[in-house]
Amino acid sequence: MAKIKVMFPRVEAGFGHIMTCNAVEEIFSKKYGSKVEVININFYSDAEDQKLKKYGEFLKTQVRNYTAHPLLGHFATFSCEFWGTDLSTWGTLKVQVPGSYKKGIEFLQSFHPDVVFSTHWATNYYAELMNPKPFTVMYCPDALLNKLFKYPADLSLVSMETGYTEAKRDTTYDSSNLKLVPFCIRNDAFLIKDDKAQARKKLNLPDKFTVVLAEGGYGRGAMKKIVTKLIKEHVPVTVIPVCGKNQELYEYFKSLKPTEEITFLPQGFITNIFEYMVASDLFCGKAGNMIAEPTFFGVPSIITGTSTKIETNIGNYYIDYVHCAIKEFNPSRVVKLIKKYVKDPTILVPYIKAAKDHHSSYGAEATADLLWEEIVKRFPKVLEEQGE
């Protein structure tokens, strides 16, 4: 008898959706992959249909545009909330690239999945409209469930307490199948065992106050203005801006000349961002799921901007619930704060403690285990075939 097919379709619309999908799939495959058939694809880029590819590019372009023009991003997310789940989903998936939603359903159908685990609302929408419909699981990596994540699924998961509470109070949303799980941070985070001194030695960094700045994988936001101002200051600090895929910004930073007190080490797209997080005393960047990474390593954050209401909610979560971050959108005032922290690092001690106290709220294994439990309930043959 054929194995149960469990599908993990990755969608790039900001890297948080990919990151969390990969984290769960990696653990699920390791623990349960011998008992099922795991299908792991880049949903839009792996599709041959040009309409689907075009819609995938539309999603990526929207994220870039929202970061570059926050008013546009906030208007877009306001519109989704205003029109509600059904109209917003219809408009977002059926109007932007006509015909792409049918191709999305057909492409997903071609794999004949029994289970579809989505970390982006689009693939959950396609899965819900398949015939026959697979068992649908949707994981929301954000602080609150926006309207697109409130589209029906057989099992809905949220990783932040604020989102769980809000959804339970929403009388327009059926939260009976909603469960709270830890945030699915990348599994590599748990492999880092170095302390700050060891990490700095490994990265050849000087032993002085260190600031890492990042604006997500696309490297857009307030970072350019902050860094340009900061490296003109006469203050002993290591400044490490991570530009991601923004090669133009990376080249710009490489052309700058810092003061002699500044150690300036701009980075492009790197795979060892966690090592830099461990080596740092402070993180600066726009609100988004990247804030989870410094928090995991006990590093406080300055949130320097938001491009959508979704990011505002994430920022508020780390500011008001976790208490490990502050908000400052003015680049000049961000620089003043950094100078203040360099002069007196003890100011950050309460934020460091709050971040460390939140450490247990991370990890994808609980979600992978929950997914397996639900599969066993619905497809008991997965145990029968293994003789369990």
Secondary structure, 3 states (H helix, E strand, C coil): CCCCEEEEEECCCCHHHHHHHHHHHHHHHHHHCCCCEEEEEECCCCCCCHHHHHHHHHHHHHHHHHHHCHHHHHHHHHHHHHHHHHHHHHHHHHHCCCCHHHHHHHHHHCCCCCEEEECCHHHHHHHHCCCCCCEEEEEECCCCCCHHHHCCCCEEEECCHHHHHHHHHCCCCCCCCEEECCECCCHHHHHCCCCHHHHHHHCCCCCCCEEEEECCCCCCCCHHHHHHHHCCCCCCEEEEEECCCCHHHHHHHHCCCCCCCEEECCECCCCCHHHHHHHCCEEEECCCHHHHHHHHCCCCEEECCCCCHHHHHHHHHHHHHCCCEEECCCHHHHHHHHHHHHHCHHHHHHHHHHHHHCHHHECCHHHHHHHHHHHHHHCCHHHHCCCC
